[in-house]
Amino acid sequence: MIRFTLGALLSLYAFAAAAQTSPADSIAFVTAEWRVSDLGGGARCRYAQVDMFGSRQSISVVSYPRRGFETRIVHLDRRAEAVSELGRAAGADMAVNGSYFDVRTFEPVTFVSVDRKIVGRTTPRELVRTNGVVAFKDKKGRKMDIFFCDTSEYRQVARRYRSVLAAGPVLIDGGRIVEYDSDKTFYTGRHPRTLIGKRADGEVVMAVIDGRFRGEGEGATIAETAYIARLLGLVEALNLDGGGSSTLWTARKGVLNHPYDNHRFDHAGERAVPNCIVVRSKKR
């Protein structure tokens, strides 16, 4: 059973005009032919192609209860590997790409703290989109929070949380879609997108929206990405690195989405990234 509620759908009607969407987009999302697979322990993955926003959207989703799973950030020092490789090396059940980085040096360009060690800082150039964090209280990531955070707050957040990954923009805050008035193509253009969030019951959701594949997966604007996040029932959500980095992987099903780096609509186009978020069953 797909957990897309009527209440979440109805709450989006008022937002539809601002996001250049319509109630028909919500209905198309909810009634799409989602292919669902059980990943064990209450975790599931699902995939569908949905005609919405006047385009074809290719959407991959993983969801899991925090109880029974450990979530953490994996970071490499000045090198990068595919998300699938990072996930397997960590003994993970699921993994998704992390935040923005320099594609030449593989150094992060946003604040990253892993096990209380700061390994990346947000550069001035990234301030146009990096306005939030996903943060984990303990080593096993049993408590995950997503919230607005600017550079002046990083030191305090690093003291409160064991691991922190800055990214952005924040898509959902307190159950409400965050609207941005920007004409920058990062916000208004349709691109591959990655997001992480959680539902009111604490269930964690990671999702990738494929992009740049005409007629197969055309990508989403930031407003459309937020709209999809709310349809997924998220009360908190953060946009992660997108474009060719967007990758969602599971140990059972492999790469779920269609990474863009090889420019082919298949599962083989992963880009090497320096960090990702990995999820592992506590029963392993």
PyMOL commands that set and color helices and strands:
alter all, ss='L'
color gray80, all
select helices_A, chain A and resi 6-11+13-15+23-31+83-89+124-128+151-160+185-188+222-231+243-245
alter helices_A, ss='H'
color red, helices_A
select strands_A, chain A and resi 35-40+43-52+55-64+69-75+94-97+112-114+117-120+132-136+144-148+163-167+170-173+176-177+193-199+204-209+234-240+248-250+254-255+275-281
alter strands_A, ss='S'
color yellow, strands_A
deselect
rebuild
show_as cartoon
